[in-house]
Amino acid sequence: MTTQIRYGTRPFAPDLALGACGQLLLLALLGWTAGLGPLGWVAGGLYAAATSALLTLALRRSGTGPFGPANRVTLTRAVLVGGVTALVADSFGGRPPVAVLTGLATVALLLDAADGQVARRTGTASALGARFDMEVDAVLILVLSAHVAGSVGGWALSIGVMRYAFVAASWVLPWLRGALPPRFARKTVAALQGIVLVVAGAGVLPRPAAGTAVAVALGLLMWSFGRDVAWLWRAGGSGRGTSEPDRECGTRS
């Protein structure tokens, strides 16, 4: 009886538990196959704990029902991003296993195209799902930019930090919280960041070429953010645009 009541009030708990177990198993696998060290274990553990706590809080506040298939895809991506985070953190103590890091990041990027489609086909699109998807993307880009910064220069971190700087600015400037109209260019530029960072971090390009590719990606990202900021300024935070829950909704908050 007690178990049924708990499950009824927290229908997402089993999924979060599986996600946490999956993260620990991935870290253990990386420790066995890639020699993940203490720093990587700490970073991966902190990432898993923060993800679980923040997602639990968001789910409780949203009053959502079952976790849903699209969110399970995103949770799988989050686990992979946790592995990438652990490997990048561990790399500060030595050379990371680039092939493993690149493989995990590539799969995470490929799955990014799946969760939105699953949400639309199953009719489970939601604002919470879109936000979860966006936050996983943001962490992956931040971690990859930190990895690439070690070879092309610290300025590459701007790619990962820019979105968080935008969110911080919206705390001071409420008009930045307005909904943005969906734009294919925004999605394309966002997807390009991950691709370029993975390729640059894989070491398959000469360092000058990798630096140039990352610089071009950064320039496009600055243009995309700049255009959205200009649109929000003209809208004056009036809320124009789309507020429809979508796994690929046009918001940067």
Backbone hydrogen bonds in HBPLUS format (Angstrom, degrees):
<---DONOR---> <-ACCEPTOR-->    atom                        ^
c    i                          cat <-CA-CA->   ^        H-A-AA   ^      H-
h    n   atom  resd res      DA  || num        DHA   H-A  angle D-A-AA Bond
n    s   type  num  typ     dist DA aas  dist angle  dist       angle   num
A0005-ILE N   A0001-MET O   3.10 MM   4  6.39 156.7  2.16 150.2 156.0     1
A0006-ARG N   A0002-THR O   3.04 MM   4  6.29 163.4  2.07 152.3 156.4     2
A0007-TYR N   A0003-THR O   2.96 MM   4  6.16 156.3  2.01 147.1 154.0     3
A0008-GLY N   A0004-GLN O   2.89 MM   4  6.05 150.5  1.98 144.3 152.7     4
A0009-THR N   A0005-ILE O   3.04 MM   4  6.30 147.5  2.15 148.0 155.6     5
A0010-ARG N   A0006-ARG O   2.93 MM   4  6.01 135.4  2.13 140.5 152.7     6
A0013-ALA N   A0010-ARG O   3.06 MM   3  5.53 166.5  2.08 118.1 122.4     7
A0016-LEU N   A0012-PHE O   3.13 MM   4  6.44 159.7  2.17 157.0 163.3     8
A0017-ALA N   A0013-ALA O   2.92 MM   4  6.11 156.5  1.98 155.2 162.0     9
A0018-LEU N   A0014-PRO O   2.94 MM   4  6.16 156.0  2.00 146.2 152.3    10
A0019-GLY N   A0015-ASP O   2.88 MM   4  6.12 150.7  1.97 143.7 152.5    11
A0020-ALA N   A0016-LEU O   2.93 MM   4  6.19 156.1  1.99 147.4 152.9    12
A0021-CYS N   A0017-ALA O   2.95 MM   4  6.20 158.5  2.00 147.3 153.4    13
A0022-GLY N   A0018-LEU O   2.79 MM   4  5.94 155.3  1.85 145.4 153.0    14
A0023-GLN N   A0019-GLY O   2.92 MM   4  6.18 147.1  2.03 143.0 151.7    15
A0024-LEU N   A0020-ALA O   3.08 MM   4  6.37 159.7  2.12 147.9 152.4    16
A0025-LEU N   A0021-CYS O   2.89 MM   4  6.13 157.5  1.95 150.8 157.5    17
A0026-LEU N   A0022-GLY O   2.94 MM   4  6.11 153.2  2.01 143.3 150.4    18
A0027-LEU N   A0023-GLN O   2.97 MM   4  6.22 160.0  2.01 149.3 154.5    19
A0028-ALA N   A0024-LEU O   2.91 MM   4  6.12 154.5  1.97 144.8 152.2    20
A0029-LEU N   A0025-LEU O   2.87 MM   4  6.09 152.9  1.95 144.9 152.6    21
A0030-LEU N   A0026-LEU O   2.86 MM   4  6.13 154.2  1.93 148.7 155.8    22
A0031-GLY N   A0027-LEU O   2.86 MM   4  6.09 145.4  1.98 142.0 152.1    23
A0032-TRP N   A0028-ALA O   2.98 MM   4  6.23 143.8  2.11 141.8 151.2    24
A0033-THR N   A0029-LEU O   2.84 MM   4  6.01 166.7  1.85 154.5 158.0    25
A0034-ALA N   A0030-LEU O   2.80 MM   4  4.99 144.4  1.93 125.1 136.8    26
A0036-LEU N   A0030-LEU O   3.26 MM   6  5.62 160.1  2.30 113.7 116.9    27
A0041-TRP N   A0037-GLY O   3.04 MM   4  6.34 155.6  2.10 152.7 160.3    28
A0042-VAL N   A0038-PRO O   2.89 MM   4  6.14 159.6  1.93 154.0 159.1    29
A0043-ALA N   A0039-LEU O   2.99 MM   4  6.18 168.5  2.00 149.2 152.4    30
A0044-GLY N   A0040-GLY O   2.83 MM   4  5.93 164.2  1.85 149.7 154.8    31
A0045-GLY N   A0041-TRP O   2.84 MM   4  5.89 155.5  1.90 144.2 151.4    32
A0046-LEU N   A0042-VAL O   2.89 MM   4  6.07 163.7  1.91 154.3 158.3    33
A0047-TYR N   A0043-ALA O   2.94 MM   4  6.05 156.8  1.99 145.4 152.4    34
A0048-ALA N   A0044-GLY O   2.97 MM   4  6.14 161.9  2.00 145.8 150.5    35
A0049-ALA N   A0045-GLY O   2.96 MM   4  6.17 161.1  2.00 149.0 154.1    36
A0050-ALA N   A0046-LEU O   2.90 MM   4  6.03 163.9  1.93 150.2 154.8    37
A0051-THR N   A0047-TYR O   2.87 MM   4  6.00 163.5  1.89 153.0 158.0    38
A0052-SER N   A0048-ALA O   3.00 MM   4  6.10 166.0  2.02 147.9 151.8    39
A0053-ALA N   A0049-ALA O   2.97 MM   4  6.11 163.7  2.00 148.3 153.2    40
A0054-LEU N   A0050-ALA O   2.92 MM   4  5.98 172.4  1.92 154.2 156.8    41
A0055-LEU N   A0051-THR O   2.94 MM   4  5.89 159.4  1.98 146.4 152.9    42
A0056-THR N   A0052-SER O   2.94 MM   4  5.96 155.4  2.01 142.2 149.3    43
A0057-LEU N   A0053-ALA O   3.03 MM   4  6.23 160.7  2.07 147.8 152.8    44
A0058-ALA N   A0054-LEU O   2.95 MM   4  6.16 159.5  2.00 145.9 151.7    45
A0059-LEU N   A0055-LEU O   2.90 MM   4  6.04 159.6  1.94 149.8 155.1    46
A0060-ARG N   A0056-THR O   2.98 MM   4  6.17 157.5  2.03 148.8 154.7    47
A0061-ARG N   A0057-LEU O   3.04 MM   4  6.23 161.2  2.07 149.0 154.0    48
A0062-SER N   A0058-ALA O   2.98 MM   4  6.12 147.7  2.09 143.8 152.6    49
A0063-GLY N   A0059-LEU O   3.12 MM   4  6.18 130.1  2.38 138.2 149.3    50
A0063-GLY N   A0060-ARG O   3.30 MM   3  5.28 138.6  2.48  94.6 105.7    51
A0072-ARG N   A0068-GLY O   3.18 MM   4  6.43 138.8  2.36 141.0 152.5    52
A0072-ARG N   A0069-PRO O   3.16 MM   3  5.04 124.6  2.48  90.6 105.1    53
A0073-VAL N   A0069-PRO O   3.12 MM   4  6.50 146.3  2.24 145.1 153.2    54
A0073-VAL N   A0070-ALA O   3.14 MM   3  5.17 121.4  2.50  94.7 108.8    55
A0074-THR N   A0070-ALA O   3.06 MM   4  6.43 158.9  2.10 148.2 153.8    56
A0075-LEU N   A0071-ASN O   2.79 MM   4  5.97 148.4  1.89 140.5 149.7    57
A0076-THR N   A0072-ARG O   2.96 MM   4  6.18 148.4  2.06 139.9 147.8    58
A0077-ARG N   A0073-VAL O   3.03 MM   4  6.40 153.6  2.11 145.9 153.1    59
A0078-ALA N   A0074-THR O   2.83 MM   4  6.15 148.6  1.93 144.2 153.7    60
A0079-VAL N   A0075-LEU O   2.99 MM   4  6.31 147.7  2.10 145.6 153.0    61
A0080-LEU N   A0076-THR O   3.12 MM   4  6.47 158.0  2.17 148.0 153.4    62
A0081-VAL N   A0077-ARG O   2.85 MM   4  6.14 157.0  1.90 152.9 159.8    63
A0082-GLY N   A0078-ALA O   2.93 MM   4  6.18 141.9  2.08 139.0 149.5    64
A0082-GLY N   A0079-VAL O   3.11 MM   3  4.99 119.9  2.49  90.3 105.5    65
A0083-GLY N   A0079-VAL O   3.13 MM   4  6.56 143.4  2.27 142.0 151.3    66
A0083-GLY N   A0080-LEU O   3.02 MM   3  5.07 120.4  2.39  94.8 109.6    67
A0084-VAL N   A0080-LEU O   2.99 MM   4  6.42 153.9  2.06 148.6 155.8    68
A0085-THR N   A0081-VAL O   2.81 MM   4  6.03 159.4  1.86 149.9 155.8    69
A0086-ALA N   A0082-GLY O   2.99 MM   4  6.20 156.4  2.05 143.4 149.2    70
A0087-LEU N   A0083-GLY O   3.03 MM   4  6.27 160.4  2.07 149.3 154.1    71
A0088-VAL N   A0084-VAL O   2.91 MM   4  6.12 162.7  1.94 155.5 160.1    72
A0089-ALA N   A0085-THR O   2.95 MM   4  6.08 164.4  1.97 150.3 155.0    73
A0090-ASP N   A0086-ALA O   2.93 MM   4  6.05 154.3  1.99 143.7 151.3    74
A0091-SER N   A0087-LEU O   2.97 MM   4  6.12 129.4  2.24 136.0 149.1    75
A0091-SER N   A0088-VAL O   3.09 MM   3  5.02 131.4  2.34  93.0 106.5    76
A0092-PHE N   A0089-ALA O   3.31 MM   3  5.84 158.3  2.36 109.7 115.3    77
A0093-GLY N   A0090-ASP O   3.05 MM   3  5.72 161.6  2.09 115.6 121.6    78
A0094-GLY N   A0091-SER O   3.01 MM   3  4.90 162.3  2.04 102.8 108.4    79
A0098-VAL N   A0096-PRO O   2.91 MM   2  5.52 111.9  2.38 115.0  97.7    80
A0101-LEU N   A0097-PRO O   3.04 MM   4  6.27 170.3  2.05 161.1 164.2    81
A0102-THR N   A0098-VAL O   2.80 MM   4  5.89 166.2  1.82 154.3 158.4    82
A0103-GLY N   A0099-ALA O   2.96 MM   4  6.06 152.7  2.03 139.8 147.6    83
A0104-LEU N   A0100-VAL O   2.99 MM   4  6.25 166.5  2.01 157.8 159.6    84
A0105-ALA N   A0101-LEU O   3.03 MM   4  6.19 168.6  2.04 153.1 156.6    85
A0106-THR N   A0102-THR O   2.89 MM   4  5.96 153.5  1.96 145.3 152.9    86
A0107-VAL N   A0103-GLY O   3.08 MM   4  6.30 164.2  2.11 151.2 154.4    87
A0108-ALA N   A0104-LEU O   3.03 MM   4  6.23 158.7  2.07 148.2 154.5    88
A0109-LEU N   A0105-ALA O   2.96 MM   4  6.20 150.5  2.05 145.1 152.7    89
A0110-LEU N   A0106-THR O   2.93 MM   4  6.20 156.4  1.99 149.8 156.4    90
A0111-LEU N   A0107-VAL O   2.95 MM   4  6.16 156.8  2.00 151.3 157.0    91
A0112-ASP N   A0109-LEU O   3.12 MM   3  5.11 138.9  2.29  95.3 107.3    92
A0113-ALA N   A0110-LEU O   3.25 MM   3  5.89 153.6  2.33 112.1 117.8    93
A0114-ALA N   A0111-LEU O   2.88 MM   3  4.97 150.8  1.96 103.8 113.6    94
A0115-ASP N   A0111-LEU O   3.37 MM   4  6.71 151.7  2.46 165.7 166.7    95
A0118-VAL N   A0114-ALA O   2.92 MM   4  6.14 160.4  1.95 158.2 164.2    96
A0119-ALA N   A0115-ASP O   2.94 MM   4  6.12 156.5  2.00 145.7 152.1    97
A0120-ARG N   A0116-GLY O   3.09 MM   4  6.34 159.6  2.13 148.9 153.3    98
A0121-ARG N   A0117-GLN O   2.95 MM   4  6.09 164.4  1.97 152.3 156.9    99
A0122-THR N   A0118-VAL O   2.99 MM   4  5.99 146.9  2.10 146.4 154.0   100
A0123-GLY N   A0119-ALA O   3.00 MM   4  5.80 110.6  2.50 132.7 147.3   101
A0124-THR N   A0119-ALA O   2.88 MM   5  4.84 146.9  1.99 143.5 148.7   102
A0123-GLY N   A0120-ARG O   3.37 MM   3  5.07 151.9  2.46  92.5 100.5   103
A0130-ALA N   A0126-SER O   3.02 MM   4  6.28 158.5  2.07 147.8 153.4   104
A0131-ARG N   A0127-ALA O   2.95 MM   4  6.16 155.0  2.02 145.9 152.6   105
A0132-PHE N   A0128-LEU O   2.86 MM   4  6.07 160.0  1.90 152.1 157.8   106
A0133-ASP N   A0129-GLY O   2.95 MM   4  6.11 164.1  1.98 148.8 153.0   107
A0134-MET N   A0130-ALA O   2.96 MM   4  6.14 156.3  2.02 143.3 150.0   108
A0135-GLU N   A0131-ARG O   2.90 MM   4  6.12 158.2  1.94 152.2 157.3   109
A0136-VAL N   A0132-PHE O   3.08 MM   4  6.31 158.5  2.13 151.3 156.6   110
A0137-ASP N   A0133-ASP O   3.06 MM   4  6.30 160.5  2.10 147.5 153.1   111
A0138-ALA N   A0134-MET O   2.90 MM   4  6.13 158.8  1.94 148.2 154.2   112
A0139-VAL N   A0135-GLU O   3.01 MM   4  6.24 159.9  2.05 149.0 153.1   113
A0140-LEU N   A0136-VAL O   3.05 MM   4  6.25 164.7  2.08 151.3 155.6   114
A0141-ILE N   A0137-ASP O   2.96 MM   4  6.22 165.2  1.99 157.6 161.0   115
A0142-LEU N   A0138-ALA O   2.95 MM   4  6.10 156.9  2.00 145.8 152.7   116
A0143-VAL N   A0139-VAL O   2.90 MM   4  6.09 164.8  1.92 155.4 158.8   117
A0144-LEU N   A0140-LEU O   2.91 MM   4  6.06 164.2  1.93 151.9 156.7   118
A0145-SER N   A0141-ILE O   2.88 MM   4  5.95 153.2  1.96 144.0 151.5   119
A0146-ALA N   A0142-LEU O   3.04 MM   4  6.28 146.0  2.16 141.3 150.3   120
A0147-HIS N   A0143-VAL O   2.99 MM   4  6.30 149.2  2.09 144.1 152.8   121
A0148-VAL N   A0144-LEU O   2.91 MM   4  6.18 161.3  1.95 151.9 156.1   122
A0149-ALA N   A0145-SER O   2.88 MM   4  5.91 144.6  2.01 138.6 148.4   123
A0151-SER N   A0148-VAL O   2.93 MM   3  5.59 155.5  1.99 120.1 126.9   124
A0152-VAL N   A0148-VAL O   3.02 MM   4  6.22 169.8  2.03 163.7 167.0   125
A0153-GLY N   A0149-ALA O   3.02 MM   4  4.64 141.8  2.17 115.2 124.4   126
A0156-ALA N   A0153-GLY O   3.11 MM   3  6.05 166.6  2.13 126.9 129.9   127
A0157-LEU N   A0154-GLY O   3.05 MM   3  5.78 160.0  2.09 120.3 125.5   128
A0158-SER N   A0155-TRP O   2.99 MM   3  5.70 162.5  2.02 118.5 124.0   129
A0159-ILE N   A0156-ALA O   3.12 MM   3  5.93 154.8  2.19 120.8 125.1   130
A0160-GLY N   A0157-LEU O   3.07 MM   3  5.42 117.8  2.47 105.8 119.3   131
A0161-VAL N   A0157-LEU O   2.96 MM   4  6.15 152.6  2.04 154.9 163.8   132
A0162-MET N   A0158-SER O   2.98 MM   4  5.66 143.7  2.11 142.6 147.9   133
A0164-TYR N   A0161-VAL O   3.05 MM   3  5.38 115.0  2.49 105.9 121.3   134
A0165-ALA N   A0161-VAL O   2.89 MM   4  6.14 151.2  1.98 157.2 166.8   135
A0166-PHE N   A0162-MET O   2.96 MM   4  6.21 149.7  2.06 145.8 153.9   136
A0167-VAL N   A0163-ARG O   3.04 MM   4  6.39 155.8  2.10 145.9 151.7   137
A0168-ALA N   A0164-TYR O   2.93 MM   4  6.16 160.1  1.97 146.3 151.7   138
A0169-ALA N   A0165-ALA O   2.91 MM   4  6.11 153.8  1.98 144.8 152.1   139
A0170-SER N   A0166-PHE O   3.01 MM   4  6.30 140.8  2.17 142.3 153.0   140
A0170-SER N   A0167-VAL O   3.09 MM   3  5.07 123.0  2.43  93.1 107.8   141
A0171-TRP N   A0168-ALA O   3.16 MM   3  5.41 144.8  2.29 102.0 111.8   142
A0172-VAL N   A0169-ALA O   3.05 MM   3  5.40 137.6  2.23 105.0 116.1   143
A0173-LEU N   A0169-ALA O   2.83 MM   4  6.03 155.2  1.89 150.9 159.4   144
A0176-LEU N   A0173-LEU O   2.99 MM   3  5.90 167.7  2.00 130.6 134.5   145
A0177-ARG N   A0174-PRO O   2.96 MM   3  5.60 167.1  1.97 121.3 125.2   146
A0178-GLY N   A0175-TRP O   3.48 MM   3  5.82 167.7  2.49 109.7 111.1   147
A0180-LEU N   A0250-GLY O   2.86 MM  70  4.91 136.7  2.05 158.9 170.0   148
A0187-LYS N   A0183-ARG O   3.39 MM   4  6.77 161.2  2.43 149.2 153.1   149
A0188-THR N   A0184-PHE O   2.91 MM   4  6.14 156.0  1.97 151.5 159.0   150
A0189-VAL N   A0185-ALA O   2.90 MM   4  6.07 166.6  1.92 152.6 155.6   151
A0190-ALA N   A0186-ARG O   2.96 MM   4  6.10 159.5  2.00 146.8 153.0   152
A0191-ALA N   A0187-LYS O   2.93 MM   4  6.09 159.5  1.97 146.0 151.5   153
A0192-LEU N   A0188-THR O   2.90 MM   4  6.07 149.4  1.99 145.4 154.5   154
A0193-GLN N   A0189-VAL O   3.24 MM   4  6.52 141.2  2.40 143.7 151.5   155
A0195-ILE N   A0191-ALA O   3.32 MM   4  6.63 166.2  2.34 151.6 155.3   156
A0196-VAL N   A0192-LEU O   2.90 MM   4  6.01 173.9  1.90 157.9 159.7   157
A0197-LEU N   A0193-GLN O   2.95 MM   4  6.06 163.8  1.98 151.3 156.3   158
A0198-VAL N   A0194-GLY O   2.95 MM   4  6.06 157.4  2.00 148.5 154.3   159
A0199-VAL N   A0195-ILE O   3.01 MM   4  6.22 167.9  2.02 153.8 157.1   160
A0200-ALA N   A0196-VAL O   2.82 MM   4  5.95 165.5  1.84 152.5 157.3   161
A0201-GLY N   A0197-LEU O   2.86 MM   4  5.86 151.9  1.94 139.9 148.0   162
A0202-ALA N   A0198-VAL O   2.93 MM   4  6.00 127.0  2.22 139.3 152.6   163
A0202-ALA N   A0199-VAL O   3.22 MM   3  5.13 136.2  2.42  93.0 105.1   164
A0209-ALA N   A0206-PRO O   3.04 MM   3  5.34 114.1  2.49 106.7 122.3   165
A0210-ALA N   A0206-PRO O   2.88 MM   4  6.13 160.5  1.92 161.2 167.8   166
A0211-GLY N   A0207-ARG O   2.87 MM   4  6.04 162.0  1.90 154.0 158.8   167
A0212-THR N   A0208-PRO O   2.95 MM   4  6.15 153.0  2.02 143.8 151.1   168
A0213-ALA N   A0209-ALA O   2.94 MM   4  6.17 160.9  1.98 149.3 154.1   169
A0214-VAL N   A0210-ALA O   2.98 MM   4  6.21 162.4  2.01 152.1 156.5   170
A0215-ALA N   A0211-GLY O   2.94 MM   4  6.07 153.1  2.01 143.2 151.2   171
A0216-VAL N   A0212-THR O   2.92 MM   4  6.19 155.7  1.98 150.7 156.7   172
A0217-ALA N   A0213-ALA O   3.00 MM   4  6.25 160.7  2.04 147.1 152.5   173
A0218-LEU N   A0214-VAL O   2.88 MM   4  6.11 155.4  1.94 147.4 154.3   174
A0219-GLY N   A0215-ALA O   2.90 MM   4  6.15 155.1  1.96 145.7 152.5   175
A0220-LEU N   A0216-VAL O   2.97 MM   4  6.28 157.9  2.02 152.7 157.9   176
A0221-LEU N   A0217-ALA O   2.97 MM   4  6.19 152.1  2.05 145.2 153.3   177
A0222-MET N   A0218-LEU O   2.91 MM   4  6.16 157.2  1.96 152.1 157.8   178
A0223-TRP N   A0219-GLY O   3.01 MM   4  6.27 155.0  2.07 144.6 151.5   179
A0224-SER N   A0220-LEU O   2.91 MM   4  6.17 157.0  1.96 146.8 152.9   180
A0225-PHE N   A0221-LEU O   2.91 MM   4  6.16 169.2  1.93 156.0 158.1   181
A0226-GLY N   A0222-MET O   2.84 MM   4  5.87 159.5  1.88 145.5 152.5   182
A0227-ARG N   A0223-TRP O   2.90 MM   4  6.09 157.4  1.95 149.8 154.9   183
A0228-ASP N   A0224-SER O   3.10 MM   4  6.33 157.8  2.15 146.1 152.0   184
A0229-VAL N   A0225-PHE O   2.85 MM   4  6.08 160.9  1.88 157.0 162.4   185
A0230-ALA N   A0226-GLY O   2.99 MM   4  6.17 158.3  2.03 146.4 152.3   186
A0231-TRP N   A0227-ARG O   2.98 MM   4  6.22 152.6  2.06 143.0 150.5   187
A0232-LEU N   A0228-ASP O   2.91 MM   4  6.15 162.7  1.94 152.5 156.7   188
A0233-TRP N   A0229-VAL O   2.89 MM   4  6.07 149.5  1.98 145.9 154.7   189
A0234-ARG N   A0230-ALA O   3.01 MM   4  6.27 157.8  2.06 147.0 152.1   190
A0235-ALA N   A0231-TRP O   2.89 MM   4  6.14 151.3  1.97 145.9 154.9   191
A0236-GLY N   A0232-LEU O   2.86 MM   4  5.99 125.0  2.17 134.6 148.7   192
A0236-GLY N   A0233-TRP O   3.14 MM   3  4.99 133.6  2.37  90.3 103.4   193
A0238-SER N   A0235-ALA O   3.18 MM   3  5.69 145.3  2.31 110.2 118.6   194
A0249-CYS N   A0246-ASP O   3.17 MM   3  4.76 137.3  2.36 118.9 109.6   195
